[in-house]
Amino acid sequence: MKKFTVALLYNLKQNAPHREGEPWDAWNELDSEKTAANIERALRAGGHEVIGMEGDVHLAQKLAHYKIDIAFNTCEGHFGLSREAQTPAILDALRIPYTGSGVMTLCVALDKPMAKRVMLQHNLPTPLFQTFVTGDERLNPKLKFPLFVKPSREGSGIGITAKSVCRNARELRAQVAWCIETYHQPALVEEYIEGREFTLGMLGNLPWMIQPRADGKPPEPIAALKNAKPKQIKTQTPETLRVFPPLEVDLSPCPPEQAGLYTSVIKGELYNVPNYPCPAPISKRLWAQMEKLAAGAFAALECTDFARVDFRLRQDTGAPTILEINPLAGLQEGISDIVMAGEADGISFAALINGILDAALQRYGMI
């Protein structure tokens, strides 16, 4: 495999632009120095030269000092409705290839109501929802209690608390008002799906996303996919896109004050308390159904290289319902859901990181 000079781009928690009155979990999505160092170590183990730098407003000037082949992007951004897409936009303008999804996908996926509209257009099941901008909007009569409230443009459980589940109009109005005031963005209100929670990670690309090589040779295989465990179920998922086994998020060991929810406290501070069985103890039929839906969401949002799709099962029917899709999933070694799912599929952390890089290199026709 050819070796490349890789710009590792990140937004570190220590560099977050803190402001007075911000919520405690405002920067939960940003990476730690340890995470950045682990990704750099993995890329170097793959034989690549790595140059790490903060993906800030000076990124273009910093990149100009180096001859970069490709960027490994983990930047979440700091401000604006398109914050996750800002670094990819800079890279597009500079014509520097990069890992992960592009500007349009990241903009749409960050806006959860918009992403749900896209999924509904593709007949993908997602909870019925409504966006509250002022908090005074009339509740859609189709929405029945209990309802779930969360910020419309956050990840990593930001803004999710035990009060997110609302069982009457008074609780709903109070939580919507708090959400809008605290996070300065619309609140997403959706039907609360009470049931088991799962997540499925993906690595690779759909065939039509892969550019032909300039030399006309067939693309080199992604080593991580080549060395993964044999598939345990038969689906129509293309060989170029690996869907990892379902990982269940079992919150039963968590403190009762977290109300059985995957809150920002659990994701940010108590991540080692839940159980994460993977493969989850489910039927092969349900496994295949969730894998098909995850790949469908990946295609509908036009994700590239890697992503993660979160599900809950409806208690009454057992049907899997897509909560959201994350095309910029966290990559903390031993902690992040997609990392744990990859390991359960025989793909180590180092192999996953290099697999993401290889997927991008293959997609750009560089290998």
PyMOL commands that set and color helices and strands:
alter all, ss='L'
color gray80, all
select helices_A, chain A and resi 13-15+33-45+59-63+83-94+103-110+112-121+162-164+169-183+207-209+223-226+256-258+264-268+284-300+337-344+349-363
alter helices_A, ss='H'
color red, helices_A
select strands_A, chain A and resi 5-10+49-54+70-73+129-132+147-151+165-166+187-191+197-204+241-243+247-248+305-313+320-326
alter strands_A, ss='S'
color yellow, strands_A
deselect
rebuild
show_as cartoon
